[in-house]
Amino acid sequence: QVHMVESGGGLVQAGGSLRLSCAASRRTFKDYGRGWFRQAPGKEREFVAAINWSGSTAYYADPVKGRFTVSRDNAANTVYLQMNSLKPEDTAIYYCAADQILMRSAVTTTAAEYDSWGQGTQVTVST
């Protein structure tokens, strides 16, 4: 079973916006933090943003600070990534995953500390 399903990707022009969704298939995932990662052609998977289980703490990678916002709706068991002012260098497959630790207050940028990865959604930003 796939525990996370990403959606909302697509093709946009530079300066445009997209909102990605990460829907969890298990109701208990509302009690876990969630992270967003991306992988672009020729590059390693990199951290994008993360939010803790309650939504009280969020953290962003430097390239997306001020442009992206991560949020969550625990009633809907869904985490979002609002992406504004998109740039061509944002082009990548975006993945969502769950923190391995139940109700952790902090967030982590380390991929190895996440599990239950989704299959990804493609974001393409044209010039």
N, C-alpha and C positions, 0 to 999 in steps of 0.2 A: 504494500500500500504506500502511495505517495502521501506524505503528511503535510506538505506545503505546496500550494499551487499559485504561481505568480501569473499575473495578467496585467494588461494595460499598456504594454509596449507597442511600438509602432514606429512609423516614419514621420518625422517632423522637421521643419526648417529651423536653422539656428535662431535662437531667441525665443522659440516656442516652449510649450509646457506639456508635460505628461504627468499623470498620476498612476503609479504602479500599485497594485494590490497584492497582498500575500494572505491567502485564505488558508486556515489550518483545518485539517480534517478531524483532529481530535479536540474535543471540548476542553481538555485539561491544558492545552497550550496557551490559554489565556494567562496562566500563572508562570510563564517563562518569557524571558527576554527574547528579542528577535533582532537579527542582523541582516543587512543588505550588503552584498558583494557584487562585483562585476568583473568580467573578463573581456578584454578587447583583443582584436587580432594582434599577434606578436607580443602580447604582454601576459604576465602572470595574473592570476586572480587577485583582486585587490579589495580591501575594505572600503565601503562607501558610507554607511551610517548604521547606527544601532539604537535600540530603545529598550529600557528595562521592562520588567514584567508589569509594573504599575503605570508606566508612561511618565513617571516623574523625572527620569534622567534620559537624555539623549546625547549622542556624540557623533561627530561628522569628520570625515577625512578632509584635509585642507582643500583639495581641488573643488569640493562641492559646498563648502561653507558659505552661507549667505544665499545660496541658490536652491538647495534641497532641504526638505523638511520631512522628518519621519514622525509618524503618529500611529496610534492604535485605537481600535474600538474593541474592547474586550468582550462586550456583549455580542458582537458579530464575529469574534474570534479572528479578526483581520487586522493586519498591519499595513500601513500605506507609506509610500514614498512620493511626495510631491516634488516634482522636478521642474524648476523654472529656469528661464534664461539658458536654455540648453545650448551646448557647444558641440561642434563636431567631435571633439575629443571625449565626449560622453558616450559616444557610440560603443556599445558593448552588449553582451548578454548579462542581464541582471538576475541575481539569485537571492533567494530568501532562505533563512535557516533559523532554527531555534537554539537558544542557549541551553547547554546541557544541565545547568544548575537551576533547580526550582527556586523561584522568587528571589533571585539574586538582585541586590540593590544596584550594583555597578553594572557597567556594560564592558564588553571586551571587543577588541578589534582583531583577535586571533581566530582564524578560521577553524583551527583544530579544537577550539572550545565550543563549537556549534555542531549540531547534528540535525537530522530530519530535513535535509536540503530539498528544495524544490527543483523543478526541471528547468527553470529559467524563462525569461521573456526578453525578446530582442528589442533593443532601443537603437534606432538609427537616426542620426541628426545630420541633415544635409547643409551645405554651405549656401 
